[in-house]
């Protein structure tokens, strides 16, 4: 890699390419986007063995990609061991000011946020839920302290970034608590989020989903109506991160969910069809339309919905839930389902990334 100009700080936005930020980073990024996780492991191993990583932050960036690749490949113990090699994220070894000749005026931690997140997530993968929750709440406190510190120094762009990270971690915590049916905790967390960003339609929709799970059907309908109102008022305030298609599909899926709970599958199908007309790659709409048809005892059309989606948008096949449902329908519909599933599995293998769980086809 060519050395960056000494007048350019390689750890700011003032660099010509990703490779100015770290050794061959563009190549790692490209492999990650394509899901070539095994190639990433090979590339990291080669860079380490040939001593190609010359700066402290290079080692941390490569370690981040290595841990991510191991996690994607379900090698959770290996990923955990790799993370443990860092010992303490807050060590002076991982601070810019420890290396003033390399990083000049920079200060603070050089540990990527992604490493902190994976560190919190890994215990769940290893079957230790409580440790995972403890780590997530510690991470949340760390983020909120960062928001406070950046705010004191009027670093508003940094505050925005850390706010997004706070929302991301809270969404993860809501998901983990929801999986354990800890609904009151979920409501407390989501209301905290809504108090900070009450115009976020995804958050308000998620509140509606939780209200449905605890039996507050009217409350859920109220939340979904609020989202629809936000869509209608969007022209006056276009601050939502959703595109118009995403926003409209969210509203349709919310309506469909109300119909589903009321077992009005025909009306639910109609809502999902509107979503698919706008966006053929809306996996939730595709999957749920097929399930509604199955509930209506139309197994043949249910299978056709999923198969047609795979033909039109092959990346839909990378959704493991959809593939599981399609294979279940094959088992119900066909005597020779093993042969059909094997054909599907072979086709998916040609387009799937390294981390796709091939066992979902149940061949």
Secondary structure, DSSP 8 states (H G I E B T S, - for coil): -----TTS-TTSS--SSHHHHSTTHHHHHHHHHTT-HHHHHHHHHHHHHTT---SHHHHHHHHHHHHHHHHHTT-HHHHHHHHHTT--TTSGGGBGGGGHHHHTT--SB---HHHHHHHHHHHHHTT-HHHHHHHHHHHHHHHHHHHHHHHHTT-HHHHHHHHHHHHHHHHHHHHHHHHTT-HHHHHHHHHHHHHH-TT-HHHHHHHHHHHHHTT-HHHHHHHHHHHHHHHHTGGG----SS-HHHHHHHHHHHHHHHHHHTT-HHHHHHHHHHHHHH-TT-HHHHHHHHHHHHHTT-HHHHHHHHHHHHHH-GGGGG-HHHHHHHHHHHHHH-TTHHHHHHHHHHHHHHH--TT--GGGG--
